């Protein structure tokens, strides 16, 4: 079984939401987490002084597909970042 891929943090997740035309700020993100909106793919971490979470990319993609959104990465327009 392969390990799930995670995002770097809340800022990256908010950036992904905004790239997909979903308004998002860290405050709104944490409010949605508290309401259970992202259960299963956002796991708040209890072992830190600041609010942090483990955010799984596959869960984000599934969530956006259920909303009817096509997934766009925020850096798709920057060709130098896409070259391998």
RAHUSUL-V384373 format. One record per residue. N is the residue number from 1. PSI is psi as a letter, one per 20 degrees, with the letter a starting at -180 (999 if undefined). NEAR is the number of other ideal C-beta (glycine too) atoms within 8 Angstrom. Layout:
N:PSI:NEAR, N:PSI:NEAR
This chain:
1:p:2, 2:q:3, 3:q:4, 4:q:7, 5:p:6, 6:r:8, 7:r:10, 8:h:5, 9:a:9, 10:g:12, 11:g:8, 12:g:10, 13:g:14, 14:h:12, 15:h:9, 16:g:12, 17:g:11, 18:h:11, 19:h:9, 20:k:11, 21:k:5, 22:o:9, 23:p:6, 24:p:9, 25:r:7, 26:h:8, 27:g:6, 28:h:9, 29:g:13, 30:h:10, 31:g:8, 32:h:9, 33:g:12, 34:h:6, 35:i:6, 36:j:6, 37:h:6, 38:k:10, 39:p:6, 40:h:5, 41:i:12, 42:o:13, 43:o:8, 44:q:8, 45:p:8, 46:i:4, 47:j:3, 48:q:7, 49:h:2, 50:q:4, 51:p:7, 52:r:8, 53:q:11, 54:p:7, 55:o:15, 56:p:13, 57:g:10, 58:h:9, 59:h:12, 60:g:13, 61:g:9, 62:g:9, 63:g:10, 64:h:11, 65:h:9, 66:h:6, 67:i:7, 68:k:4, 69:q:9, 70:p:4, 71:p:8, 72:p:7, 73:q:7, 74:i:8, 75:j:7, 76:h:7, 77:i:4, 78:n:7, 79:h:6, 80:h:5, 81:i:6, 82:i:8, 83:q:5, 84:999:2
